[in-house]
Amino acid sequence: MKIEVKNVSKSYRHKEALKNISFTIEGPKIIGFLGHNGAGKTTFLNLLSGLISTTKGNISVNGENVFNVPLTLRDICFVAENENFQEEMTIAQTLKANSFFYPKWDGELAMELLEVFALNPKDKVRSLSKGMMSALGIITGFASNAGITIFDEPYIGLDVAARNTFYDLLIEQQTDNPRLFILSTHLIDEASKLFEEILILHEGQLMLQKTVEEWHENIVAVKGNPSDVEQAISGLKIIYKHTFMQELTAIVFTDGQSIEGQNIMLEPVSLQDMLVYLSKQQKERAIK
């Protein structure tokens, strides 16, 4: 599967949610799609799923536009954070309805996962707790067998054991039935080991797209006296800079270059660290 995003913007009445973003994703692969609340993640996922149209630009899957093209949309399963299912239907009716929409639906897998998550197929959706609703969404995503399967905060209300079950199932599914999984989550420390590629949206723009290998090899925090750090990172792509207590922290993309200098420290940058830095940057802008 190949997703191509070309110069996409999405505006609402008082806000530009996405600002001229362009990128390409190819699978099978597990993608970490990250960013703070308001970064534009859910807006983009709704666009990719054909639920809303772009203001400008185009999104295509294997060369076909995603908006208003039923054949393309049948190979995209979007499990949103909420409001995935009709409240008056039972779990069994919900899964049956989904089986009509997704041509590669795996009914046997759906039944197995009902037992894994201890869901009663006779229960109505309206009676389910948040955790049970999340479990039903997870079951739908895996059983859909859609070439592009999207999970947006898929485990709200689930305990640690159930979340670990989801991670195990994700790895198992990617081994047995490879596809393009897109996972958007705030539980980054838990999920980061699953990702093969990472995209970070920040304030409606694509800030970063790197494979996990590129991340570990090329993204580093440089800390120290401001003048020494500035000299050491000269010519490098700067992702973020912050000064605190006369110490400058700069997150940079080295592109394979070595960083040398006196009175500086080099530290690895985790995904969680990156989002913390971006949050600080956002607050600093708001204060100014």
Phi, psi and chi 1 to 4 in degrees:
 res  aa     phi    psi   chi1   chi2   chi3   chi4
   1 MET       -  141.1  -57.3  -63.1  -71.7      -
   2 LYS  -132.9  121.2 -175.7  176.6 -177.5  179.3
   3 ILE  -104.5  125.4  -58.4  169.9      -      -
   4 GLU  -118.1  123.8  -66.6  179.5  -80.9      -
   5 VAL  -115.4  118.0 -179.5      -      -      -
   6 LYS  -123.3  110.8  -63.0 -179.1  179.5  178.4
   7 ASN    50.8   48.5  -53.1  117.5      -      -
   8 VAL   -88.5  128.5  166.9      -      -      -
   9 SER  -128.2  148.8  -64.3      -      -      -
  10 LYS  -139.0  121.2  179.2   62.1  179.8  178.2
  11 SER  -119.2  140.5  -62.1      -      -      -
  12 TYR  -108.6 -175.4  -62.1   99.7      -      -
  13 ARG   -57.3  -45.7 -177.6  176.3  -62.2  178.4
  14 HIS  -117.5   12.1  -58.8  -63.7      -      -
  15 LYS  -152.6  141.6 -179.5 -177.9  179.1 -178.8
  16 GLU   -99.7  101.8 -170.6  176.4   16.8      -
  17 ALA   -74.9  -35.6      -      -      -      -
  18 LEU  -130.1  140.3  -66.6  172.6      -      -
  19 LYS  -125.5   87.1  -53.9  171.3 -175.6  176.9
  20 ASN    53.9   56.2 -164.6   39.1      -      -
  21 ILE   -93.3  144.8   61.8  172.6      -      -
  22 SER  -141.3  133.0  -62.8      -      -      -
  23 PHE  -169.3  168.1   57.6   87.5      -      -
  24 THR  -129.4  136.9  -60.7      -      -      -
  25 ILE  -124.6  134.8  -56.0  174.0      -      -
  26 GLU  -127.2  142.8  -67.9 -170.8   66.3      -
  27 GLY  -127.7 -178.9      -      -      -      -
  28 PRO   -74.3  141.6   25.1  -33.1      -      -
  29 LYS  -172.6  155.7 -166.6  178.0  -71.4 -177.1
  30 ILE  -103.9  116.4  -60.2  176.3      -      -
  31 ILE  -103.0  130.8  -56.7  -71.5      -      -
  32 GLY   -91.9  114.9      -      -      -      -
  33 PHE  -109.5  103.6 -166.1   65.5      -      -
  34 LEU  -123.0  163.9  -51.0  175.2      -      -
  35 GLY   153.2  162.6      -      -      -      -
  36 HIS   -75.3  166.8  -72.6  -70.2      -      -
  37 ASN   -54.3  132.5  -70.0  -24.1      -      -
  38 GLY    88.3    1.1      -      -      -      -
  39 ALA   -74.2  -20.1      -      -      -      -
  40 GLY   110.7    6.1      -      -      -      -
  41 LYS   -61.8  -54.7  -56.6 -171.6  -55.0  -59.3
  42 THR   -65.9  -35.5  -61.8      -      -      -
  43 THR   -58.7  -46.7  -65.2      -      -      -
  44 PHE   -63.9  -42.1  173.2   75.7      -      -
  45 LEU   -64.6  -34.5  -64.1  177.4      -      -
  46 ASN   -66.5  -37.2  -83.0  -62.7      -      -
  47 LEU   -65.5  -46.5  -69.5  168.9      -      -
  48 LEU   -61.1  -33.9  174.0   59.5      -      -
  49 SER   -84.0   -0.3  -55.0      -      -      -
  50 GLY    75.9   14.2      -      -      -      -
  51 LEU   -79.1  -27.7  -61.1  175.9      -      -
  52 ILE  -137.5  163.8   56.6  176.0      -      -
  53 SER  -103.3  155.9   61.2      -      -      -
  54 THR   -72.5  154.4   64.4      -      -      -
  55 THR   -78.4  -41.4  -57.9      -      -      -
  56 LYS  -142.3  155.5  -64.9  179.6 -178.7  177.3
  57 GLY    88.2 -176.6      -      -      -      -
  58 ASN  -143.7  143.2 -179.3   65.5      -      -
  59 ILE  -121.4  127.1  -58.7  174.5      -      -
  60 SER  -129.6  151.6   63.0      -      -      -
  61 VAL  -121.0  119.9  171.8      -      -      -
  62 ASN    50.2   38.8  -66.6  -19.6      -      -
  63 GLY    86.5   -4.3      -      -      -      -
  64 GLU  -107.3  135.2  -64.1  -69.5  -24.6      -
  65 ASN   -60.7  141.2 -163.2  -51.0      -      -
  66 VAL   -86.6  -21.8  -62.9      -      -      -
  67 PHE   -83.1  123.2 -174.2   67.4      -      -
  68 ASN    65.1   31.4 -138.0   10.5      -      -
  69 VAL  -124.2   92.4 -177.9      -      -      -
  70 PRO   -54.6  -40.2  -27.3   36.0      -      -
  71 LEU   -62.8  -36.8  -74.3  177.6      -      -
  72 THR   -70.6  -42.8  -58.2      -      -      -
  73 LEU   -67.4  -23.8  -64.7  177.9      -      -
  74 ARG   -68.8  -14.5  -76.0  177.0  177.0  -92.3
  75 ASP  -105.8   17.8 -145.8   18.3      -      -
  76 ILE  -127.5  119.7  -58.4  173.7      -      -
  77 CYS  -112.7  116.7  179.6      -      -      -
  78 PHE  -110.4  108.4  177.4   29.4      -      -
  79 VAL   -94.9  101.9 -178.8      -      -      -
  80 ALA   -79.2  173.8      -      -      -      -
  81 GLU   -65.1  -31.1 -175.8  174.8  -19.1      -
  82 ASN  -158.4  175.5   48.7   42.5      -      -
  83 GLU    57.3   44.0  -61.9 -178.8    2.5      -
  84 ASN   -87.6  -23.0  -68.9  -63.5      -      -
  85 PHE  -134.4  156.2  -49.1  110.4      -      -
  86 GLN   -75.4  127.5  -64.1  -68.5  -34.8      -
  87 GLU   -65.9  -29.4  -70.3 -170.8   -7.8      -
  88 GLU   -81.6   -9.7  -67.4  -54.4  -46.9      -
  89 MET   -87.7  154.4  -64.1  175.7   70.9      -
  90 THR   -82.3  169.1   65.6      -      -      -
  91 ILE   -60.1  -44.2  -70.3  175.3      -      -
  92 ALA   -60.9  -42.4      -      -      -      -
  93 GLN   -66.2  -37.1  -70.4  169.4  -25.4      -
  94 THR   -62.7  -47.4  -61.9      -      -      -
  95 LEU   -66.1  -37.2  -63.7  177.8      -      -
  96 LYS   -63.2  -42.8 -173.3   68.6  173.4  178.8
  97 ALA   -62.4  -41.5      -      -      -      -
  98 ASN   -64.6  -33.1  -73.9  -31.5      -      -
  99 SER   -64.0  -27.4   73.7      -      -      -
 100 PHE   -75.7  -28.4  -67.3  132.1      -      -
 101 PHE   -84.5  -41.9 -176.1   80.3      -      -
 102 TYR   -95.6  113.2  -62.7  107.3      -      -
 103 PRO   -65.1  -20.6   18.7  -28.9      -      -
 104 LYS  -103.6   20.0  -60.3  176.2 -175.1  176.9
 105 TRP   -55.1  134.9 -179.6  -95.8      -      -
 106 ASP  -108.6   93.2 -171.5  -22.6      -      -
 107 GLY   -65.9  -35.0      -      -      -      -
 108 GLU   -64.8  -42.4 -176.0  176.2  -21.8      -
 109 LEU   -63.5  -41.6  176.0   61.4      -      -
 110 ALA   -58.5  -43.3      -      -      -      -
 111 MET   -66.0  -39.6  -68.6  -58.4  104.8      -
 112 GLU   -62.3  -41.5  -70.1  176.1    3.8      -
 113 LEU   -73.8  -27.1  -65.9 -178.2      -      -
 114 LEU   -58.4  -40.7  -76.5  178.9      -      -
 115 GLU   -70.4  -39.9  -66.7 -173.4   13.1      -
 116 VAL   -58.1  -43.0  169.2      -      -      -
 117 PHE   -97.1    9.1  -71.7  101.2      -      -
 118 ALA    54.8   48.5      -      -      -      -
 119 LEU  -102.5  139.2  -66.1 -175.7      -      -
 120 ASN   -93.1  117.8 -176.4  -15.2      -      -
 121 PRO   -61.2  -17.8   18.6  -29.5      -      -
 122 LYS   -84.5  -13.2  -63.9 -179.6  179.8  179.7
 123 ASP   -70.4  142.9  -74.0  -14.9      -      -
 124 LYS   -82.0  149.6  -73.9 -161.8  171.0 -175.3
 125 VAL   -57.3  -38.5  169.4      -      -      -
 126 ARG   -64.0  -20.3   67.5 -177.4  179.4 -168.6
 127 SER   -89.3   -4.7   71.8      -      -      -
 128 LEU   -81.3  143.9  -58.2 -179.0      -      -
 129 SER   -73.7  172.1   66.5      -      -      -
 130 LYS   -60.5  -39.8  -73.6 -174.5  177.9 -179.7
 131 GLY   -65.4  -40.3      -      -      -      -
 132 MET   -66.0  -39.0  -69.5  175.9  175.0      -
 133 MET   -61.6  -41.5  -72.5  -76.8  -77.1      -
 134 SER   -63.3  -42.0  -66.9      -      -      -
 135 ALA   -61.9  -41.0      -      -      -      -
 136 LEU   -63.4  -38.3 -177.3   55.6      -      -
 137 GLY   -64.4  -41.7      -      -      -      -
 138 ILE   -62.7  -44.2  -71.1  169.1      -      -
 139 ILE   -60.1  -44.7  -67.7  167.9      -      -
 140 THR   -60.8  -44.8  -60.9      -      -      -
 141 GLY   -61.3  -47.3      -      -      -      -
 142 PHE   -69.6  -43.3  -72.9  135.6      -      -
 143 ALA   -71.1  -21.2      -      -      -      -
 144 SER   -62.2  -31.0   72.4      -      -      -
 145 ASN    56.6   23.1  -88.2  -39.1      -      -
 146 ALA   -67.2  140.7      -      -      -      -
 147 GLY   -59.1  -31.1      -      -      -      -
 148 ILE  -119.8  113.3  -61.7  172.1      -      -
 149 THR  -117.9  120.7  -58.1      -      -      -
 150 ILE  -113.1  127.1  -55.0  163.8      -      -
 151 PHE  -116.5  114.8  -69.9  109.0      -      -
 152 ASP  -106.2  106.1 -174.9   12.4      -      -
 153 GLU    48.2   63.6  -60.1  -66.0  -15.2      -
 154 PRO   -76.9   -9.9   29.4  -35.7      -      -
 155 TYR  -125.7   37.7   27.8   50.9      -      -
 156 ILE   -63.1  127.1  -67.5  175.2      -      -
 157 GLY    88.8   -6.5      -      -      -      -
 158 LEU   -88.1  142.9  -66.3 -179.5      -      -
 159 ASP   -79.7  177.4   60.1   20.5      -      -
 160 VAL   -59.1  -42.0  173.8      -      -      -
 161 ALA   -62.3  -42.6      -      -      -      -
 162 ALA   -69.3  -36.7      -      -      -      -
 163 ARG   -64.6  -40.7  -64.0 -160.2  -57.9  -91.0
 164 ASN   -64.1  -34.1  -74.9  -26.9      -      -
 165 THR   -61.7  -42.6  -63.0      -      -      -
 166 PHE   -59.7  -46.7  167.4   73.6      -      -
 167 TYR   -61.0  -42.7  -59.5  139.6      -      -
 168 ASP   -62.7  -41.8  -69.6  -18.5      -      -
 169 LEU   -65.6  -37.9  -73.0  167.5      -      -
 170 LEU   -61.8  -45.3 -176.9   58.2      -      -
 171 ILE   -64.5  -43.2  -65.9  170.2      -      -
 172 GLU   -61.9  -44.9 -179.6 -178.6  -69.2      -
 173 GLN   -64.8  -38.9  -76.9  -68.2  -59.0      -
 174 GLN   -69.4  -26.1 -169.2   65.8  -28.6      -
 175 THR   -78.4  -45.8  -58.9      -      -      -
 176 ASP   -82.1  -33.5  -63.9  -18.8      -      -
 177 ASN  -143.1   73.4 -177.6   22.4      -      -
 178 PRO   -58.6  137.8  -22.0   33.7      -      -
 179 ARG  -155.8 -176.8   49.6 -176.2  134.5  159.2
 180 LEU   -94.5  103.8 -178.3   54.0      -      -
 181 PHE   -95.2  134.1  -77.1  105.1      -      -
 182 ILE  -119.0  119.9  -61.3  176.4      -      -
 183 LEU  -118.5  117.6  176.9   59.2      -      -
 184 SER  -108.5  122.3  177.0      -      -      -
 185 THR  -153.5  154.4  177.0      -      -      -
 186 HIS   -96.7  -11.3  -73.9   96.2      -      -
 187 LEU   -87.4   67.1  -61.7  178.6      -      -
 188 ILE   -70.1  -40.8  -63.4  167.5      -      -
 189 ASP   -58.7  -38.6  -76.8  -17.4      -      -
 190 GLU   -69.6  -42.5  -74.7 -172.1    7.3      -
 191 ALA   -94.1  -13.5      -      -      -      -
 192 SER   -59.9  -30.3   59.8      -      -      -
 193 LYS   -70.4  -14.5  -67.0 -179.9 -178.9  178.5
 194 LEU   -81.6  -25.7  -60.2  167.0      -      -
 195 PHE   -73.3  139.9  -57.4  148.6      -      -
 196 GLU  -104.1  -24.7  -61.7  169.8   77.8      -
 197 GLU  -145.0  149.9 -173.2  171.3  -27.0      -
 198 ILE  -128.4  130.8  -61.6  148.4      -      -
 199 LEU  -120.0  134.5  -77.5   81.4      -      -
 200 ILE  -121.6  121.0  -62.9  178.9      -      -
 201 LEU   -95.8  141.3  -74.4 -173.6      -      -
 202 HIS  -145.0  117.4 -175.1   57.2      -      -
 203 GLU    53.8   44.3  -62.6  178.9  -14.7      -
 204 GLY    81.1    3.2      -      -      -      -
 205 GLN  -123.4  152.1  -63.2  177.8  -55.9      -
 206 LEU   -78.1  112.5  179.5   66.8      -      -
 207 MET   -87.6  -36.4 -179.3  177.0 -175.5      -
 208 LEU  -156.3  138.7 -154.8   66.2      -      -
 209 GLN  -139.5  110.8  179.7 -177.7   10.6      -
 210 LYS  -142.5  149.1  -59.3  -65.2  176.2 -171.6
 211 THR   -72.5  162.9   65.6      -      -      -
 212 VAL   -60.9  -38.0  170.3      -      -      -
 213 GLU   -62.4  -44.7  -69.7   78.6   11.0      -
 214 GLU   -62.5  -38.5  -70.9  173.0  -31.8      -
 215 TRP   -59.7  -53.2 -178.2  -75.5      -      -
 216 HIS   -66.6  -32.3  -68.5  -49.4      -      -
 217 GLU   -84.8  -26.1  -68.0  172.6    3.4      -
 218 ASN  -124.9  -11.3  -65.2  -67.9      -      -
 219 ILE  -104.6  124.3  -66.1  178.7      -      -
 220 VAL  -145.2  151.4   63.1      -      -      -
 221 ALA   -98.2  128.6      -      -      -      -
 222 VAL  -111.5  122.8 -174.4      -      -      -
 223 LYS  -126.8  147.5  -63.3 -177.1  177.2 -177.4
 224 GLY   153.7 -163.7      -      -      -      -
 225 ASN   -57.8  133.8  179.4  -81.9      -      -
 226 PRO   -52.2  -44.5  -30.3   36.4      -      -
 227 SER   -66.7  -38.0   59.7      -      -      -
 228 ASP   -68.6  -40.8  -66.7  -31.8      -      -
 229 VAL   -66.2  -45.0  171.0      -      -      -
 230 GLU   -58.3  -40.6  -67.5  -74.3    5.3      -
 231 GLN   -67.0  -40.2 -175.4  174.9   -3.4      -
 232 ALA   -68.8  -32.4      -      -      -      -
 233 ILE   -99.2    7.3   64.2  175.5      -      -
 234 SER   -57.1  127.2  176.8      -      -      -
 235 GLY    90.8   -7.5      -      -      -      -
 236 LEU   -93.3  157.6  -61.7  177.5      -      -
 237 LYS   -75.1  119.9  179.1 -178.1  177.6 -179.3
 238 ILE   -96.1  122.6  -59.8  170.1      -      -
 239 ILE   -89.8  -36.8  -59.9  170.4      -      -
 240 TYR  -161.0  142.2  165.3   80.0      -      -
 241 LYS  -135.2  142.7  -74.0 -160.0  -58.7 -174.9
 242 HIS  -152.8  133.1  173.5   72.9      -      -
 243 THR  -111.0  130.1  -58.2      -      -      -
 244 PHE  -145.4  128.4  179.5   70.4      -      -
 245 MET    52.1   46.5  -62.2  -68.8  -71.3      -
 246 GLN    62.5   19.6  -62.0 -176.9  -24.8      -
 247 GLU  -118.6  131.0  179.1 -177.3   75.0      -
 248 LEU   -98.2  130.2  174.6   60.7      -      -
 249 THR  -111.3  124.9  -62.5      -      -      -
 250 ALA  -125.2  124.9      -      -      -      -
 251 ILE   -95.1  122.5  -49.5  -60.1      -      -
 252 VAL  -130.5  157.3  -62.1      -      -      -
 253 PHE  -104.5  115.8 -178.6   69.5      -      -
 254 THR   -80.9  -24.3   67.1      -      -      -
 255 ASP    53.4   37.9 -160.8   20.3      -      -
 256 GLY    85.8   -5.0      -      -      -      -
 257 GLN   -81.0  147.1  -62.1 -177.8   50.5      -
 258 SER   -83.0  149.6   60.4      -      -      -
 259 ILE  -111.8  122.5  -61.5  176.8      -      -
 260 GLU  -128.1  150.0  -61.5  177.6   -4.0      -
 261 GLY   165.1  163.1      -      -      -      -
 262 GLN   -92.5  150.3  -63.7 -179.1  -23.1      -
 263 ASN    58.1   36.1  -56.3  -43.3      -      -
 264 ILE  -126.7  155.3   61.8  170.4      -      -
 265 MET  -121.7  141.0  -66.4 -177.1  -64.5      -
 266 LEU  -110.8  129.3  -55.7 -178.0      -      -
 267 GLU  -134.0  146.3  -62.9  179.4   -2.8      -
 268 PRO   -67.4  157.4   24.5  -32.9      -      -
 269 VAL  -121.5  117.6 -179.0      -      -      -
 270 SER   -82.2  164.5   69.9      -      -      -
 271 LEU   -60.2  -40.4  -74.0  171.9      -      -
 272 GLN   -63.1  -42.4 -173.3   68.6   55.3      -
 273 ASP   -59.2  -43.5  -70.7  -19.4      -      -
 274 MET   -59.9  -44.6  175.5   67.4   80.5      -
 275 LEU   -69.9  -30.7  -68.4 -176.3      -      -
 276 VAL   -64.9  -44.6  169.2      -      -      -
 277 TYR   -61.0  -43.1  -73.0  134.9      -      -
 278 LEU   -65.5  -35.8  -66.1  179.4      -      -
 279 SER   -63.3  -42.8  178.0      -      -      -
 280 LYS   -61.6  -42.5  -70.8  179.7  179.1  177.5
 281 GLN   -61.8  -40.6 -174.7 -178.2   63.6      -
 282 GLN   -63.9  -42.6 -153.1  166.0   31.4      -
 283 LYS   -66.7  -38.7  -70.8  176.8 -177.9  176.8
 284 GLU   -61.9  -40.4  -72.3  167.9    1.5      -
 285 ARG   -65.6  -40.4  -72.3  179.6 -178.8  171.4
 286 ALA   -63.9  -39.5      -      -      -      -
 287 ILE   -66.1  -40.7  -68.0  170.8      -      -
 288 LYS   -66.9      -  -69.9  176.9 -177.9  178.7
